Amino acid sequence: MKVTVEIDCTPQEARVFFGQPDVEGLNAFIVEKMRKSAEENIDALRPEELMKTWMSFGGQAQDQFFKMMGAATGQTPPK
């Protein structure tokens, strides 16, 4: 025996029917916080800013990068 049931309702009606909480307000709040954070920090992701940050560490950053990549691939870093 095969029974098919089709229910036509909105997502909000389905949440109420199944007793799930309405998290639209919380979701909007979190998305807005993430948007503001991204806007405030977008300059730090520009290539020029990234290079300034990396270069301020000198050769240490490059060595650390090679070590990390070597560890990930199982190879020894160049000397």
PLY file of the C-alpha trace (Angstrom):
ply
format ascii 1.0
element vertex 79
property float x
property float y
property float z
element edge 78
property int vertex1
property int vertex2
end_header
0.00 0.00 0.00
1.32 3.43 -0.88
-0.13 6.64 0.53
0.87 10.11 -0.58
-0.03 13.19 1.42
0.52 16.67 0.03
0.40 19.63 2.39
0.23 23.18 1.11
1.41 25.61 3.77
3.91 28.38 4.35
7.16 27.74 6.24
5.77 29.74 9.18
2.60 27.60 9.27
4.71 24.43 9.20
6.88 25.68 12.09
3.79 26.43 14.17
2.25 23.06 13.34
5.39 21.15 14.37
5.99 23.36 17.43
9.28 24.78 16.19
10.39 28.24 17.37
10.24 31.26 15.11
13.88 32.30 14.67
13.43 34.89 11.93
14.28 37.77 14.29
17.38 36.02 15.60
18.47 35.14 12.06
18.03 38.75 10.91
20.06 39.96 13.91
22.92 37.53 13.23
23.00 38.34 9.51
23.11 42.07 10.28
25.98 41.59 12.78
27.92 39.54 10.22
27.30 42.18 7.54
28.55 44.98 9.81
31.60 42.95 10.81
32.41 42.22 7.16
32.06 45.90 6.25
34.34 46.95 9.12
37.02 44.41 8.21
36.80 44.42 4.42
39.88 46.67 4.09
42.00 44.06 5.86
41.22 41.60 3.05
42.56 43.80 0.27
45.68 42.27 -1.30
47.80 45.33 -0.44
46.83 45.10 3.24
47.43 41.36 3.35
50.90 41.81 1.87
51.72 44.57 4.38
50.70 42.29 7.23
52.64 39.33 5.88
55.73 41.37 5.09
55.78 42.90 8.58
56.73 39.46 9.88
59.68 39.24 7.51
60.88 35.79 6.53
59.19 34.19 9.52
55.78 34.27 7.87
57.14 32.63 4.73
58.90 29.94 6.76
55.74 29.27 8.75
53.73 29.05 5.53
56.17 26.54 4.03
56.14 24.48 7.22
52.33 24.45 7.26
52.12 23.42 3.60
54.84 20.82 4.09
53.03 19.33 7.07
49.79 19.22 5.08
51.42 17.42 2.15
53.84 15.29 4.16
56.90 16.92 2.59
59.81 18.61 4.31
60.07 22.37 3.80
62.96 23.88 1.75
66.01 25.09 3.68
0 1
1 2
2 3
3 4
4 5
5 6
6 7
7 8
8 9
9 10
10 11
11 12
12 13
13 14
14 15
15 16
16 17
17 18
18 19
19 20
20 21
21 22
22 23
23 24
24 25
25 26
26 27
27 28
28 29
29 30
30 31
31 32
32 33
33 34
34 35
35 36
36 37
37 38
38 39
39 40
40 41
41 42
42 43
43 44
44 45
45 46
46 47
47 48
48 49
49 50
50 51
51 52
52 53
53 54
54 55
55 56
56 57
57 58
58 59
59 60
60 61
61 62
62 63
63 64
64 65
65 66
66 67
67 68
68 69
69 70
70 71
71 72
72 73
73 74
74 75
75 76
76 77
77 78
